[in-house]
């Protein structure tokens, strides 16, 4: 069985560019201690491709955006990989998994426009992928791929004594009825 990684059960959009929609034709580097490093390409027309260290081939799937449920104010992203895929954390095989954007924002490290690793056009992985945290630049170097325009999309960590991020960042994901109150302090 292919292992579809727990982070896929935690998918959504990035803090800086997802105001209810998800950009297409973008490659993301995700990382968490539970799932390790993974690279996912969100193609146009609802196709997605996963590169993960536990699988020795690119795993194709489909993705879609689900509008916020009443009162939640959060857009969800739904992913489905084939029925032979298994998520060890949820215990689900081939199920469609929909999760709010905050879950993904906690995992997203970097993104780059397009599909520089050719995930949509190849079954073979570009290079070996280790669970340890890395960068898209390092993966591109090891795979012999030219890459530019990588964006750091990690959420800021606020430490005691540091300045808070702008209110727009702090209020992301607030319920619609609380958003204006949050923004206006």
C-alpha positions in Angstrom: 0.0 0.0 0.0 1.1 3.5 -0.7 1.4 5.7 2.3 -0.6 8.9 1.9 0.9 11.1 4.5 -0.7 12.6 7.5 0.0 16.1 6.3 -2.3 15.6 3.4 -5.0 15.2 6.0 -4.1 18.6 7.1 -4.2 20.5 3.8 -5.3 24.0 2.9 -3.9 27.4 1.7 -1.1 29.7 2.7 -1.4 32.7 4.9 -0.2 35.2 2.4 -2.2 34.4 -0.6 -5.3 32.4 0.1 -8.3 34.6 0.6 -10.8 31.9 0.0 -9.2 30.5 -3.2 -6.3 28.3 -4.0 -3.7 29.2 -6.7 -3.2 26.6 -9.3 0.1 25.6 -10.9 2.1 25.9 -7.7 4.5 23.5 -6.0 4.7 23.5 -2.2 7.3 22.1 0.3 5.6 20.8 3.4 7.2 19.6 6.6 6.1 18.3 10.0 7.8 16.0 12.5 5.0 13.4 12.0 5.2 13.2 8.2 8.6 14.5 7.3 9.3 16.4 4.1 6.9 16.2 1.2 6.5 18.1 -2.0 3.0 18.6 -3.6 2.2 20.2 -6.9 -1.3 21.6 -7.3 -1.9 21.6 -11.0 -4.6 23.3 -13.0 -7.9 21.6 -13.5 -7.9 19.9 -10.1 -5.0 17.5 -10.5 -2.4 17.1 -7.7 0.9 15.2 -7.5 2.6 14.1 -4.3 6.3 13.4 -3.8 7.0 11.8 -0.4 10.0 10.0 1.1 8.0 6.8 1.9 6.9 6.3 -1.7 9.3 5.6 -4.6 7.0 7.1 -7.3 4.9 10.2 -7.7 1.4 9.7 -6.4 -1.3 11.4 -8.5 -4.6 12.6 -7.1 -7.3 15.3 -7.4 -8.0 18.4 -5.3 -10.9 20.8 -5.0 -11.8 23.8 -2.9 -14.9 23.6 -0.6 -16.4 26.9 0.4 -16.8 27.7 4.1 -19.5 25.9 6.0 -22.0 28.2 7.7 -20.3 30.0 10.6 -16.8 28.6 10.1 -15.4 31.3 7.7 -12.7 28.8 6.6 -12.2 27.5 3.1 -11.3 23.9 3.0 -9.2 22.0 0.5 -10.2 18.4 -0.4 -7.6 15.9 -1.6 -8.2 12.4 -2.9 -5.5 9.9 -3.8 -6.3 6.5 -5.3 -8.2 3.8 -3.3 -4.9 1.9 -2.7 -3.4 4.8 -0.8 -3.5 4.7 3.0 -3.1 7.5 5.6 -1.6 5.9 8.7 -2.7 8.7 11.0 -6.4 8.8 10.0 -6.6 5.1 9.2 -8.4 5.9 6.0 -7.8 4.3 2.6 -8.5 6.3 -0.5 -10.9 8.6 1.3 -11.5 12.2 0.3 -10.0 14.4 3.0 -11.1 18.0 3.5 -9.4 20.2 5.9 -9.3 24.0 6.7 -6.5 26.2 5.5 -5.0 26.7 8.9 -3.8 23.1 9.1 -1.8 23.5 5.9 -0.4 26.9 6.9 1.2 25.1 9.8 3.0 22.7 7.4 3.9 24.9 4.4 7.5 26.0 4.3 8.1 27.2 0.8 6.3 27.5 -2.6 7.3 28.1 -6.2 5.2 28.8 -9.3 4.8 26.0 -11.7 6.0 22.4 -11.6 9.8 22.7 -11.7 10.3 19.0 -10.7 8.0 17.7 -13.4 5.7 15.9 -10.9 2.8 16.0 -13.3 4.6 14.5 -16.1 6.7 11.7 -14.5 6.1 8.7 -12.4 9.7 8.6 -11.2 10.8 10.8 -8.3 13.3 13.5 -9.2 15.8 12.5 -6.5 15.6 10.7 -3.2 13.6 12.6 -0.5 14.5 12.3 3.1 12.1 12.9 6.0 14.4 15.6 7.4 13.6 19.2 6.8 15.1 20.7 3.6 14.4 23.4 1.0 13.1 23.5 -2.5 16.5 24.9 -3.6 18.4 22.0 -2.1 16.0 19.5 -3.7 16.4 21.3 -7.1 20.2 21.2 -6.8 20.2 17.5 -6.0 17.7 16.8 -8.9 19.7 19.0 -11.3 16.7 21.3 -11.8 16.9 25.1 -12.3 14.6 26.8 -9.9 13.9 30.5 -9.1 11.3 32.6 -7.3 11.0 30.4 -4.3 8.8 32.0 -1.6 9.1 31.4 2.2 5.5 30.9 3.3 6.1 29.9 7.0 3.8 31.5 9.5 5.7 33.8 11.8 6.6 32.6 15.2 6.0 35.3 17.8 8.3 35.3 20.7 7.9 37.3 23.9 9.1 40.8 23.4 8.8 40.7 19.6 6.4 42.9 17.6 3.2 41.3 16.5 2.5 40.8 12.8 -0.1 43.0 11.1 -3.7 42.6 12.1 -4.6 41.2 8.7 -2.3 38.2 9.5 -3.5 37.8 13.1 -7.2 37.9 12.0 -6.9 35.4 9.1 -9.4 32.6 9.6 -11.7 34.5 12.0 -15.4 33.7 11.7 -17.1 36.2 9.4 -19.1 37.7 12.3 -15.9 38.3 14.2 -13.6 39.4 11.4 -14.5 43.1 11.5 -14.1 43.2 15.3 -10.7 41.5 15.0 -9.5 43.8 12.3 -10.6 47.0 14.2 -9.2 45.8 17.5 
